[in-house]
Amino acid sequence: MGRRHDVVLEEILRTIDLAQNAVSGIDKAAFDKDLFRQLGIERTLEIISEAVRHLPDEMLAMHPDICWADVRAIGNVIRHEYWRIDPTIVWRIVLDDLPALRAAVDAMLKRAGT
């Protein structure tokens, strides 16, 4: 039996909040110096990636503005090609991509509740 979609969506939202809170109040230079923070944010991206895999394609198709294939794929890169992770890309994902992802997931959760 699959996981309940609303639970998965709530987990994604909580994890996005963790990533965004981790960069709140710091600049890129501080982020670059903090390997532990970088690794923590990488882990949040890995969790988000895996959680999205538990959502049906029909649900994801409601938000074609999000590149779901990339969201799903980043977890594999973090797990299996960790040495290739660029902190600048991680920084950009948190600042540029997670807000849109959060909005899409929030909309899906609201729709799931009706």
Residue frames relative to the residue before (quaternion, step in Angstrom):
aa qw qx qy qz dx dy dz
M 1.0000 0.0000 0.0000 0.0000 0.00 0.00 0.00
G 0.4417 -0.7103 0.4921 0.2414 3.57 -0.94 0.92
R 0.5878 -0.5661 0.4443 0.3696 3.52 -1.28 0.30
R 0.5606 -0.5824 0.4623 0.3644 3.56 -1.16 0.58
H 0.5088 -0.6867 0.4380 0.2789 3.52 -0.86 1.05
D 0.6445 0.5258 -0.3447 0.4351 3.59 0.94 -0.74
V 0.6307 0.5243 -0.3312 0.4666 3.59 1.05 -0.71
V 0.6482 0.5109 -0.3132 0.4698 3.58 0.96 -0.86
L 0.6572 0.5120 -0.3099 0.4580 3.58 0.92 -0.90
E 0.6468 0.5075 -0.3194 0.4713 3.60 0.98 -0.81
E 0.6277 0.5288 -0.3329 0.4643 3.59 1.03 -0.76
I 0.6396 0.5186 -0.3253 0.4649 3.57 0.96 -0.84
L 0.6591 0.5067 -0.3175 0.4562 3.59 0.88 -0.87
R 0.6521 0.5074 -0.3180 0.4649 3.60 0.92 -0.85
T 0.6820 0.4914 -0.2915 0.4566 3.56 0.96 -0.85
I 0.5989 0.5303 -0.3535 0.4850 3.58 1.09 -0.66
D 0.6329 0.5282 -0.3299 0.4600 3.59 0.96 -0.84
L 0.6321 0.5321 -0.3364 0.4519 3.60 0.95 -0.82
A 0.6755 0.4915 -0.2969 0.4626 3.58 0.88 -0.94
Q 0.6887 0.4773 -0.2916 0.4614 3.56 0.86 -0.92
N 0.6409 0.5113 -0.3275 0.4697 3.59 1.01 -0.71
A 0.6258 0.5635 -0.3341 0.4233 3.58 1.09 -0.69
V 0.7395 0.3596 -0.2346 0.5184 3.61 1.13 -0.48
S 0.4530 0.6969 -0.4474 0.3301 3.56 1.25 -0.12
G 0.8406 0.1971 -0.1579 0.4791 3.53 -0.89 0.95
I 0.6877 0.4007 -0.3127 0.5184 3.59 1.19 0.18
D 0.3714 -0.7007 0.5537 0.2540 3.54 -1.25 0.38
K 0.7316 -0.4326 0.2986 0.4341 3.54 -1.32 0.16
A 0.6276 0.5438 -0.3459 0.4367 3.61 0.98 -0.75
A 0.6560 0.4924 -0.3065 0.4830 3.59 0.97 -0.82
F 0.6261 0.5340 -0.3265 0.4651 3.56 1.03 -0.81
D 0.6602 0.5277 -0.3072 0.4374 3.58 0.90 -0.92
K 0.6971 0.4734 -0.2652 0.4686 3.58 1.10 -0.66
D 0.7083 0.4678 -0.2425 0.4698 3.59 1.22 -0.44
L 0.2022 -0.8221 0.5242 0.0919 3.56 0.16 1.32
F 0.6306 0.5410 -0.3426 0.4385 3.58 0.97 -0.77
R 0.6457 0.5015 -0.3070 0.4871 3.60 0.99 -0.82
Q 0.6277 0.5362 -0.3315 0.4567 3.59 0.96 -0.83
L 0.6862 0.4801 -0.2833 0.4674 3.56 0.86 -0.96
G 0.6264 0.5340 -0.3344 0.4590 3.58 1.04 -0.69
I 0.6725 0.4728 -0.2982 0.4850 3.56 0.94 -0.82
E 0.5916 0.5440 -0.3705 0.4655 3.57 1.04 -0.66
R 0.6457 0.5175 -0.3192 0.4619 3.58 0.97 -0.81
T 0.6345 0.5076 -0.3524 0.4643 3.62 0.95 -0.70
L 0.6453 0.5122 -0.3248 0.4646 3.59 0.99 -0.76
E 0.6220 0.5349 -0.3274 0.4689 3.56 1.08 -0.72
I 0.6518 0.5058 -0.3073 0.4741 3.59 0.96 -0.86
I 0.6428 0.5137 -0.3210 0.4688 3.58 0.91 -0.90
S 0.6416 0.5386 -0.3159 0.4455 3.56 0.92 -0.93
E 0.6943 0.4663 -0.2773 0.4729 3.56 0.83 -0.95
A 0.6426 0.5299 -0.3312 0.4434 3.59 0.93 -0.80
V 0.6330 0.5365 -0.3322 0.4484 3.59 0.98 -0.83
R 0.5981 0.5727 -0.3543 0.4345 3.58 1.12 -0.59
H 0.6625 0.5007 -0.2968 0.4715 3.60 1.23 -0.39
L 0.6079 0.5319 -0.3561 0.4698 3.57 1.28 0.06
P 0.4951 -0.6751 0.4520 0.3079 3.59 -0.94 0.80
D 0.6167 -0.5733 0.4042 0.3572 3.54 -1.14 0.70
E 0.6082 0.5650 -0.3573 0.4281 3.60 1.05 -0.70
M 0.6498 0.5045 -0.3113 0.4758 3.58 1.03 -0.76
L 0.6708 0.4981 -0.2951 0.4635 3.57 0.93 -0.89
A 0.6172 0.5777 -0.3379 0.4136 3.58 1.07 -0.73
M 0.5604 0.6033 -0.3843 0.4175 3.60 1.22 -0.35
H 0.7539 0.2719 -0.1571 0.5771 3.58 1.27 -0.33
P 0.0424 -0.8539 0.5188 0.0000 3.60 0.48 1.20
D 0.5364 0.6282 -0.4002 0.3968 3.59 1.26 -0.20
I 0.6513 0.4516 -0.3052 0.5280 3.58 1.26 -0.32
C 0.3255 -0.7265 0.5678 0.2092 3.58 -0.90 0.89
W 0.2156 -0.8337 0.5005 0.0890 3.54 0.21 1.36
A 0.5932 0.5653 -0.3706 0.4373 3.59 1.07 -0.64
D 0.6595 0.4912 -0.3063 0.4796 3.60 1.01 -0.77
V 0.6212 0.5346 -0.3419 0.4598 3.58 1.02 -0.79
R 0.6780 0.4785 -0.2868 0.4787 3.57 0.93 -0.89
A 0.6968 0.5143 -0.2777 0.4157 3.59 0.91 -0.89
I 0.6092 0.5978 -0.3785 0.3582 3.60 0.96 -0.71
G 0.5872 0.5814 -0.3719 0.4228 3.58 1.10 -0.58
N 0.6580 0.5010 -0.3066 0.4712 3.57 0.98 -0.82
V 0.6277 0.5200 -0.3405 0.4687 3.57 1.01 -0.74
I 0.6677 0.4986 -0.3073 0.4594 3.58 0.87 -0.91
R 0.6973 0.4764 -0.2733 0.4606 3.59 0.95 -0.88
H 0.8345 0.2891 -0.1027 0.4576 3.56 0.73 -1.07
E 0.7719 0.2245 -0.1423 0.5776 3.59 1.21 -0.34
Y 0.0551 0.8689 -0.4880 0.0612 3.54 1.08 0.85
W 0.6306 0.5596 -0.3338 0.4216 3.59 1.07 -0.66
R 0.6592 0.5117 -0.3007 0.4618 3.58 1.26 -0.34
I 0.4774 0.6920 -0.4388 0.3173 3.59 1.23 -0.19
D 0.2077 -0.7730 0.5943 0.0779 3.53 -0.83 1.10
P 0.4456 -0.7155 0.4652 0.2702 3.61 -0.58 1.09
T 0.6070 0.5551 -0.3616 0.4389 3.60 1.07 -0.60
I 0.6485 0.4967 -0.3179 0.4814 3.59 1.02 -0.74
V 0.6247 0.5257 -0.3375 0.4685 3.59 0.98 -0.81
W 0.6344 0.5359 -0.3126 0.4611 3.59 0.94 -0.92
R 0.6867 0.4855 -0.2782 0.4640 3.58 0.87 -0.97
I 0.6143 0.5441 -0.3519 0.4503 3.57 1.00 -0.76
V 0.6761 0.4917 -0.3027 0.4577 3.57 0.84 -0.95
L 0.7428 0.4222 -0.2394 0.4611 3.59 0.81 -0.94
D 0.7944 0.3562 -0.1626 0.4644 3.59 0.87 -0.94
D 0.7836 0.3705 -0.1783 0.4656 3.59 0.93 -0.85
L 0.6517 0.5507 -0.3394 0.3960 3.60 0.93 -0.77
P 0.6067 0.5473 -0.3960 0.4191 3.67 0.93 -0.55
A 0.6697 0.4751 -0.3009 0.4850 3.62 0.94 -0.81
L 0.6286 0.5224 -0.3340 0.4694 3.57 1.02 -0.77
R 0.6344 0.5325 -0.3235 0.4575 3.57 0.98 -0.87
A 0.6575 0.5096 -0.3126 0.4585 3.60 0.89 -0.88
A 0.6624 0.4999 -0.3081 0.4652 3.59 0.95 -0.86
V 0.6773 0.4840 -0.2961 0.4684 3.58 0.89 -0.90
D 0.6220 0.5334 -0.3334 0.4663 3.57 1.03 -0.77
A 0.6526 0.5023 -0.3094 0.4754 3.60 0.96 -0.83
M 0.6434 0.5125 -0.3230 0.4681 3.60 0.99 -0.79
L 0.6471 0.5151 -0.3188 0.4630 3.57 0.99 -0.83
K 0.6472 0.5059 -0.3231 0.4699 3.59 0.95 -0.80
R 0.6517 0.5056 -0.3050 0.4760 3.56 1.00 -0.82
A 0.6490 0.5258 -0.3115 0.4531 3.59 1.01 -0.82
G 0.6652 0.5216 -0.2963 0.4446 3.57 1.15 -0.62
T 0.6504 0.5199 -0.3238 0.4493 3.59 1.22 -0.21
